[in-house]
Amino acid sequence: MIPKVRDWLDAQGFTLEMRTASAFRAAGFEVRQSSHYIDPETGKGREIDVIATDLDVLGVVAINFIVECKSSKKPWVLLCSHDTVDRYNRFFAFGALSKGAVGVLADRVIELLPKVAWLKKEGLIGYSLRQALSEADVAYAAAIGVAKACDSQINRPETECTPPYAFAFPVIVADSPLSAVLTWRRRQH
């Protein structure tokens, strides 16, 4: 019976979630598993697999990684382009930021651009993730889930305390291979 339960747990992705949480703990993050948030569109409660937070000692800055874990035997395909973030507001391209964080970054953008890697991404950047050989769009559902959970983490109700300088980065962890990276380059005129 126990081997069957272990096989079921592995098939459900729980071990991937536990390994992910363990890696964040080992890196010094405060970790919550199977956390719940209120979907900002529907008002319904939803679950997110892992929230890893690095909070400064004063509680002023919080860096959050909001993680959805996906376990599957099917491979994933990441669609990429060199143009993904061209003419795109980079403050909002890679995560959710509190109003305070946006203000500080906007005031110091020239100073921060050379120092903060996620503000100056170049080269092939993914814009869409799909699970190959599947009719269901599992990757889109995971992406929407982590995006909504990031928004919920940053824009908490007034009854909860959100640090004034908060960042939430969406992450999807998959234990299946990334089978291909497809690229498309805009024609130069």
TAZI-V654519 format. One record per backbone hydrogen bond with DSSP energy under -0.5 kcal/mol. CO is the residue of the C=O (numbers start at 0). NH is the residue of the N-H. If there is no record, write none. Layout:
co nh
CO NH
CO NH
//
This chain:
co nh
0 4
1 5
2 6
3 7
4 8
5 9
6 10
7 11
8 12
8 13
8 14
9 12
12 16
13 17
14 18
15 19
16 20
17 21
18 22
19 23
20 24
21 25
22 26
23 28
24 27
29 52
31 50
34 47
36 38
36 45
38 42
43 38
45 36
47 34
48 33
49 66
50 31
50 52
51 64
52 29
52 54
53 62
55 58
59 164
60 55
61 63
61 166
62 53
63 65
63 168
64 51
64 66
65 170
66 49
67 172
69 174
74 131
75 178
75 179
76 78
76 129
77 181
78 126
78 127
79 183
80 83
80 124
82 85
84 87
87 89
88 91
89 92
89 93
95 167
97 101
98 102
99 103
100 104
101 105
102 106
103 107
105 108
107 111
108 112
109 113
111 114
111 115
114 116
115 118
115 119
116 119
124 80
127 78
129 76
129 131
130 133
135 137
136 140
137 141
138 142
139 143
140 144
141 145
142 146
143 147
144 148
145 149
146 150
147 151
148 152
149 153
150 154
153 155
156 159
159 161
163 99
163 100
163 165
164 61
165 97
166 63
167 95
167 169
168 65
170 67
170 172
171 173
172 69
176 75
176 178
179 77
179 181
181 79
183 81
//
